[in-house]
């Protein structure tokens, strides 16, 4: 196992703007460094120092009293205000995971040193010590304990009255400047210094573990190679993809997916929205003209890393067209116009959606595929399921093999009693119409008052665009007893994760009553509205505020892709495409939590061209094994 902290340190590379402020908080002087190295360390007096280097003469800032603003840390942006020096450091275009780790380290180290005696000007003059800078050591548990001890002392002190900034004297900034700084803060920030009497308890920087396979993929991506990584369901593809996105500079990285829901999960946009060429059915020259429109062209030109998730649903001819458009718009003859491609998916899952009369053409069959992809890598360690029998059964289904033993095991699940604590199994359906009919009928059958929740959208005109990418609908109706599913990670430690299922046990609150949900994980929670940010055509951002719930008596197999369900019922009588049965069955965590209805072995199939592709991949894996051995040898040395 490899820790992602191996890629993280007390040093980040980003753009930075250094602003020197007057007493009113206005910038008197501003210096912009497009490619800066920012390091956290200690000087000759063991004071905490932030060093900013542009490759020439580094500048050191002593961290005495500070404020951190991290509302946009997910976008690689943050700021540090140095008090009483009236200096503001605006950090941007930093890989988000690295920035989160850096800022967490900064606040823990800063809090832990608050009890130390400050160095005055006289001590500096008389010390005779040569100037030095030593990079800070990694955060230890004793640092966190010391930081929390200092916070506990602060929390017992009398809160500062009024709404001004903490640790800032009344003459340092006027009300306008105070208002300005409060605007960029947020209750959802990683670190907040705005309420000194309510500072949260600090914890160690988050440890994110990667397997050897995942580490190799990430290292290969960071080396600049074009990579397609694949693997069966539950091998951690989505998790790895998010770590890759968090390790790349935000301004030049575009995260896309073949479907709106998949794009929303990784904080990106659909591949079609990024490309700006509509369905891609128009002649190539017309597609190039569409991609050269203002706004769309800017995407293509500024993109250095293009991420495409759920590649199995992207049509081969569309991929070829994108490759040609990229070369034309960017004016470069290299494959994909020189853009680094990071592509993820499993071709043995859902295929491209095509007209019944046309032949399905996968991306690996595209003329430009081999020219574009430097390496194909496969994740083989299944993490969703732990039962070897179930894992082997799913691997057989994935390859379209349905032996008598597999059939027998699946038929036996038809008698499984999988309902628990009044929470029913979610039925996976092949058709969207079946989902809507099932959920609507079951809701109507419930007695009691119906509560309706309307979403608040940033642009009501573009509701359809939001609907295609947002995992929750514009309108939600609930009753006591309604079976629901969480559509967003709220608290992973408590089990409130995307896909967690529960039942509405009541409604609470004055005014608009909010649903109280008892989840299968044992947590009962009164739900509040959440906010989704969606990237649409032309680079515009759309938002939806809605309860993070959807009815869960039934969901479609397409919408379940990427989910893990602990209690699921599946009807495979209407399977109409290869891979569909596998996607449905692989959502289950175990055989005990699965009930298969109307099972027919004929429902299990795999596309022969895809099987050939993976057979070839298996032969090539021996060559890639030598690459992995070299990687591990370098790591040991």
N, C-alpha and C positions, 0 to 999 in steps of 0.2 A: 504494500500500500504506500502511496505517496501523498504527502500533505501539500495542499495548494500553497501553504506558507512558503514552500521552497521557491515559489515564483514571486513571493511578496517580501518586502523589506521596509526598513525605515528610510527608503529613498524612492522617489517617484520621478517620472519624466512627463512633463506636461507643458502647456502654455501657462504663463502667469503674468498678471498685470499688478505692478506695485504702485499703489496710490498713497501720496502723502497728503493728509487731510488738514484742513484748518479747524478752528474751534467749532465751526458750524457743520462739520462733516462733509464739506465740499472739497473735491480734489484740487489741490494747488499744483501738483506735479504728478505726472503719470509716466511709468516706464513699462513697455510691453516687451516680453521675451517669448517668442513663438515656441522655442524649443529649450526649455529650462530643465535643469536637474535640481530637484528640491530634496534636501537631506535634513534629517532630524539628528541632532547630536549634542555634545556638551563642549563648552569652551574650557580654557585653563582654570576657571573658577568653579567648574562643574555645574555651571548654569545651563539650563535647557536652551538650545539655540536652533533656529531654523536657518539653514544655509540655502541661498538661491544662487545658482551659477548659470551663466550663459556661455560657458566654455572659455571665458576669459578671466576676469577678476570676480571671485565670488563675494557675495554680500551676506553678512550674518545679522540675524535679527534675534535679540534676546527675548525669550517668551516669559514676560512677567505676568501682567494681567492680560488675558486674551478672551475673545469671543469667537466661537465657531458657528458658521451657518452652513447647513448641509441639506437643505431641502431638495436640491437638485443633484445630490451625490450620485444617484442612479444614472444620471446623464454625464457623469465625469466632471461635475462642477462643485466647487466649494469655496468658502472664503474664510480668512482669518483676520480678525481685527486686533491689532497690538495696542494695548493701552499701558501707560499714558502717552505713548509715542505718537499716537494718531496716524498709524500706518495701516493700510488695508491691503491684504494679499488676495487677489482673485485668481483662483486656480481653475483651469478649464482643460478640456480635451485630455483627460487622464483616464486610463482604464478604470472602470468603476470599482472592481474588486480590490485593486491596488490602492485606490483612493480611500475606500472604506477602512481597509487595514491600517493605512497610514494615519488617518484621522483618529481612529480608535487608539492607536499607539500614542499619538500626540496627547490626547486628553488624559489617558491613564498616567503617563509619565509626568504631565504637567500637574495633575492633582496630587500625585505622590510627593512632589517636591515643594508643596505649599508650606510645609512646616519648617523648611530650611531657612536659615538666617540670610537675608538679602545682602548682596555685595554693594557697598556704597562707593562713590567716586574716589574717596580718600584711599580706601583699600585697594582699588584698582591701580592708583598712581604709585603706591608704596610697595606693591607686591613684587615688582620686577620680573614677573613671570612672562615668558615668551608667549605670543599668541598661538593658540592651538585649537584644533577641532577634531573631536573623536566621535564617530558615528555611534548612535545610541544602541545599547544592547537590546535584544528582543525582550518583550514584556514577559515578566515572571509572575507567578501567583502572589509573591510578596509585594510586587508593585501594585497589583489590583487591591490587595488587602489594605495597603497603606493609603491608596487613593480613596478607598471607601471609608476609611477611618477619618480622613480629612473631610470628606463629604458629610459624614455623620455629625461632625462638629459644626459644620456650616449649616446643616439642616436644623440644628437646635437653636441657632441664633435667631434674633428677631428679623423677620423679613423686611426687605427694603420697601418703604411705602411708595405708592404711586406706580406708574407704569413705565418708568424710564429703564434704561439698560442697567444690568447688574454691573457692579464694580466700576461704575463710571461716575465721576463727580458731577455735581450740578452745573459746573461751569464748562465742562468739557464739550458738551454738545447741546445745541438748542433743541426745542421740541420737534422741529421739522426733521432734524437728523435722526432723533430717536424714533420717530414714526417711520422713517425710511428703513432703519435697521429692523424694526419689528415686522415690517412687511415681508422681508426675505426669510424670516424665521418660520418655523412650522411645528405643530405638535407632533408631526411624524418624522422630525429630523432625527438623524442618528445620534447627535449630541446636542443638548440645549443648555445654554448657560443663562437663559433669560429669567429663570425663576430660581434663585439661589436657595430658597427654602424648600424646594421640591425636587432637588436633583435626584435622578434615578440611580440605583445601585449599578456600579460598573461591573463588567464581566471580562474575562479573557477574550482577546480577539478571536472571532469565530474560526474554528478549525474545519476546513473543508477537505475531506479525504478523496483522493482519486486512486483508482486501481492502477496497476502497472500499465494495462492496456490504455486506460483513459489518459494517463500521464504521457504516454508515447504520442497519442493523438494531439494533445495540447502542445507538446514540445514541437511536434512537426508543424502545426499551424503557426506557432510563434517563430519558426525558422523561415516562414514565408512561402512554404509550398502549398499548392492547390491540393486539397484533401477531400475525398469522399469517405466518410465513415458510416458504417452500417452495423447491423446486429439485430438479433431477434427482440421481440417485445420484452421489456423489463430489464434490459442490459444497461440502462442508465444513459441512453442517448440524449434525452432532453436535459438531464442534469449537466452532462458534459458540455452540451451546446451553450447553456447559460454561463458556465465557467469560461468558455472560450470568448463569449461576448464580453464578459467582465474583464478579460485580459487584453482586449484590443482597444485602441484609441477611438472614442465615440464619434468624433467628427468625420472620420474616413471609413467607419464601419456601418454597413447597412444590413440589419437583420430582417429577413423576409421568410415567408412560408407559403406553401401552395394553397392553404386555406386561411380564412380570416381568424378562426378560433385558434389555430396553431400559431398564427402570427401574434395574436394577443398574448398567448402564453409566454412568448419569448420577448415581449415588449417591442415588437417590430410591426411591419406592414406586410400586405400580401405582395407576392412577387409581381403580379400584374400591376398593382398600384405603383410599385417602384419603377417598373419598366416604362410605364406611361404609353404603351402601344395598344391599349385595349385588349381584345381577345387574341391579337397576334395573327388573325386570319387574313389581314390585308396583305397586299404585295410588299416585299421587303423595302422597296424605296419609300412607300407610303409610311411604313413603320418607322423608318429612319427619320422621316420628316416629323412624325409625331414625337419621337424621342428628342428632337432638337428644339422643341418648344421651350421657352423660358421656364425655369423652375424644374422641369423634367431633365433638361440637359445638365443642369447644375448637379443633380443626383449622380448622373453617369460620370461626370468629370471629377467630382470630389471623392467618389467611391474608390477606395483602395482594397477593401475587404468586403466581399459580398457573401452573406450567409443565406443559405436556402435550406429550410427545414421541410420535412415530409416530401422529399423529392419524388417518391413513388407516384404521386398524383400529378406530377408535371409532365406534360406531353412532350415527346422527343422532338417533334417539329418546332414546338414553341421554344425549346432550349436552343436549337440551331439558329432560330431567328434572333433570339436574344444575343447570342454570341456574335452574329454578324452586325447587329445594331450597336453593340458595345465597341467593336472595332471602328465602325464608321463614325460614331458620335465622338469617341475619344481620339480619333485620328491616329491610331496605333495598330500595327499589323499583328501584334502578339495575340495569342489566344485570349478571347474575352477582353481584348483591348488592354491587357496587362493587369486586370483586376485579379486579386487573389480570391479564389473560390473555396469556401468552406461549406460542403454539402453534406446533409445528414438525412437518413431515412432507411427504410427497409422495403425493397422492391417486392418482397413476398407478402406485404400487407396490401393496403388498398391501391388499386391501379388508377391511372388517369381516367377522368370522366370524359368519355367520347360518345359521339353519335353511334347508335346501334349499327349503322351501315358501314362505319369506318373501322379499320384495323387498329387496335391499340398499339401505340409505339412508345416504349419506355425511353427514359432519358439516356440510359446506357446504350440504346440503339441509335442515338443521334449521331450524325456524321462527325460532329465536333467534340464528342464526349472524350474519346481517348486522347485527342490533342490537348484538351483542357485539363484533364485530371492527371496530376503527378503521381499520387498515391491513393490506393483504395485500402482502407483499414477496417477490420471487423472486431466488434466487441463481442466476446463470447461468454462472459460471466453474468449469469442471470441473477438479478437481485430482487425482483418482485416476488418470485416464488422461491420457497426453500425446500419443498418436497421434491426429491429427485424423480419420483414416479410421475408426478404431474409435469415436471419440466420436460422429461423425455416424451410424454404424451403430446405436449404442445409442440415440441420440435418435429415430431412425426406429422402433426396436422399442418405445421408451417410448410413442410415439403410436399404437402398434398397426399400423404400416405395415411390411409385409414384402415389399419389392420383389424382383424376380429377382436384382438385384445383391446385396442383403442376404442372400438365401437362398444364393447361390453362395458368398459369403465364409464363411458359417457352416458350410456343408457341407465346405468345404476344410479347416476346423479339425479334422475327424474323423481326419485322418492326422497331426496334430501329435504329435511326440515330446516330451512336456513333462516327463518324469521327469528329475530331476537328483540326482546324489550319493546314489543309493539312496532318495531321497524321492519317493514316488509322488504323483500328482495326487489331490486331494480331490474326491470325487464329490458333487455337490449333488443331493438327491432331493426330489421333491415331497411324499412321504409319510414320516412319522416311522417307520413300521414298516420301510420299506426301509432306513433308516439303521441301526436296531438290528440287523437281520438281517445287513447287510453287515459292520458292525464286528465283530459277534460271530463270524461265520464266518471272517473274515480273521485274527482273533486266535487262534482255535482251530487254524488251519492252520499257525501258527508253531510250530517245535519249541522245546524248552527249558522252563524253570521259569516258572510264572505267579506274579506278585507282586500281592497285593491290598492296596489302600490304602483304609481306611475313614475317612470324614470325622468330625470332632469337631464336633457341633452344640451350640449353647448351650441348645436346648430340643428334646430328642428327640421330644417329643409333636407338635411343629410341623414335622416333617421335610418333609411335603408342601408346606407354605407356603414353606419354604426352597428346595425343589426347583424351584418355579415361578419363582423370582426369581434363584437363583444360577446362574451359567454353568457350574459344575462339579457333577458328581453326588455322591451320598452314598457311592458305591462305585466304585472304579476298578481295573480289572485291566490289567496290563501284562506284556509279554514283550520280550525282546531282539528288535529288528526291528519293533516296533509303530510304526505311523504315528500321530503325535500333533500336537496343535495347542495353542498357548499360549492360555490363557483370561484373561490379565491382562497389562497393561503392566508389565514388570519393569525394563527398561533400554532406553528408546527410542533412545538414542544408539548402542547396540550392535545394534539391530534386534530386541530381545526385546520385541515388542509383541503386543497382543491379535490373534490370527489368524496369528501366525508359526508355520510348520509345521516339523516335524523328525521324526527317527527315534530310537528308543531304541537306544543302542549298548552298554549295559551297566548294571550296578547297583553302587553303591559305598556304603561306610559300615558301621560296626559296628552290631550290633543290627538295626534295621529298615533294610535296604538301600534307598537312594534311586536313582531312575532317572537315568542319564546320557544326555542328549539332544543329538544333533548337529542344529542348526537349519540351514535353507536359507540363512540370512544368513551362515553361516560360523562361528558361535559354538557351542562345545560347553560344556554346563553341567550340573552335578549339581543336580537340582531339589530345592527345599525347600518345605515346606507354606506356604501363604499364607492370609490371613484375609479373608473377605468380611463386610461389615456390611449387613444387610438391614432396611429399615423395613417393619414389618408392620401389621396392623390395630391400632387403638387407640394408635398412636404408639410401640409397643414395638420394641426393636431386637433382632434375631436375628443370630447369627454362625455362620459355617461355616469351619472350618479344614481345608484339603484341598490336595493338589498342584494347581497351576494348569494342569492338563493335561486334555485329553479326546481320545479316539480320533478319528482324522481320516481314515480311509479314506472315510468318508461323513458328511455333516451335512445337515440339512434346509434348504430354502430359507428357511423362516421364521426359523430360528436363525442364518442367515448374514446377515440384514439388518444393514447397517452395517459389515460386514467388507470387507477388501480381501485378495484371495487372489492369489498370484503363479503358482499352478499348479492349475488347476481343470478338472474333467471334469463335463459336465452332460448329463443325459438329460431331454429335454423331452417324452417320449412320454406321460406321465401328468399333464400340466399340466391343472388343473381350475378355475382362476380367472384373471381378467384381471390383468395386471401381474406374474404369477408368473414368466413367462419373462424379463421385463425385469430383475426383481430378481436372478435367477440369473446372467444374462449380465453384468450390471453389476458383479458382485463381482470379475471378472477385471481385472487391471491392464493386460493387452494381449491382442491376438489371438494372439500367439505363445505365451502361457501358458494358452490356452483350447483345450479339445477338446469339441466338441458332438456327442453321439451321438443317433441316432434323431430327427434334426431334421425337424419337419413345420411348414410355414408357418402352419398352422391353430392352432398353439400360441401364436402371437403375437396378442394382442388387448388392447384398451383399452376401458374402460367409456365408452359414448357420453356419459353425463351428466358424467363427469369431463373428457372432451375439450371439452365445451361450457364447463365452468367455467374451464379454462385458456385457451380461446379468448377468453373475456370478460376474463380477467386480462391477456391480451396487449394488448387494446385499452386497458385502464385503465393499463397501464404507461407510456403516453405522458404521462398526467397526473402519475404518480409521478416521471417523469424531471425534471419541473420542480421537484419537491420536492427531488430529489437535487442538482440544479444550485444551488438555494438553499443547501443544506447545505454544498456545496463552496465556495460563495462566502463564506459566513459563516466557514468554517474558514480561508480565505485571509486574511480580514480580521482 
